[in-house]
Amino acid sequence: MKKYALIWLTLCLISGHLSAKPFLIADGIKTESVKQANADIKNGRLKFLIRGGIVATRVKGQELFEQKYGVVYYDFGCVGPSAIRIEDYNKVVASFMDKKYGKGWRREVRKDVQGI
């Protein structure tokens, strides 16, 4: 009887382990990115995050877009954030912009904004 109980317990543990969904670090980073974007929107600090090069890049006329839509381009240069995924963050901000301004702003945004 003990032998069958031990086999049954072993099978239960194995099946529980196989059906468990692992929590990936990437899932946590996506959640944090969405959370941070929503917090920034709520606080009126709209920004598009940009992964740049060695030096931050300014595009001619970007200040007109920033003033018109109340959003700032935030260029990380060559050192990107480790706790936020730029694409996920920008996707949330873009969705907010679509609801507020329609999709016309997309023709005016910088082309190096990822995730929109």
ZICORHU-V95353 format. One record per residue. N is the residue number from 0. RES is the residue in one small letter. OMEGA is omega in whole degrees, -180 to 180 (999 if undefined). Layout:
N|RES|OMEGA, N|RES|OMEGA
//
This chain:
0|m|180, 1|k|-180, 2|k|-180, 3|y|178, 4|a|179, 5|l|178, 6|i|-180, 7|w|179, 8|l|179, 9|t|179, 10|l|178, 11|c|180, 12|l|180, 13|i|-179, 14|s|177, 15|g|179, 16|h|-179, 17|l|-178, 18|s|-180, 19|a|178, 20|k|-180, 21|p|177, 22|f|-179, 23|l|177, 24|i|-180, 25|a|177, 26|d|179, 27|g|179, 28|i|178, 29|k|179, 30|t|180, 31|e|179, 32|s|179, 33|v|179, 34|k|-180, 35|q|179, 36|a|179, 37|n|177, 38|a|179, 39|d|177, 40|i|-179, 41|k|-179, 42|n|178, 43|g|179, 44|r|-179, 45|l|176, 46|k|170, 47|f|179, 48|l|-178, 49|i|173, 50|r|-175, 51|g|179, 52|g|-179, 53|i|-180, 54|v|177, 55|a|-176, 56|t|172, 57|r|180, 58|v|-180, 59|k|178, 60|g|-178, 61|q|179, 62|e|176, 63|l|176, 64|f|-179, 65|e|179, 66|q|-177, 67|k|-174, 68|y|178, 69|g|-180, 70|v|-178, 71|v|172, 72|y|180, 73|y|-176, 74|d|-179, 75|f|-174, 76|g|-176, 77|c|180, 78|v|-178, 79|g|179, 80|p|179, 81|s|-176, 82|a|-178, 83|i|174, 84|r|-174, 85|i|-177, 86|e|-180, 87|d|178, 88|y|-178, 89|n|179, 90|k|178, 91|v|180, 92|v|179, 93|a|178, 94|s|177, 95|f|180, 96|m|178, 97|d|-180, 98|k|-175, 99|k|-172, 100|y|-172, 101|g|-177, 102|k|-179, 103|g|-180, 104|w|-178, 105|r|178, 106|r|-175, 107|e|-175, 108|v|177, 109|r|-176, 110|k|-179, 111|d|176, 112|v|-176, 113|q|173, 114|g|-180, 115|i|999
//
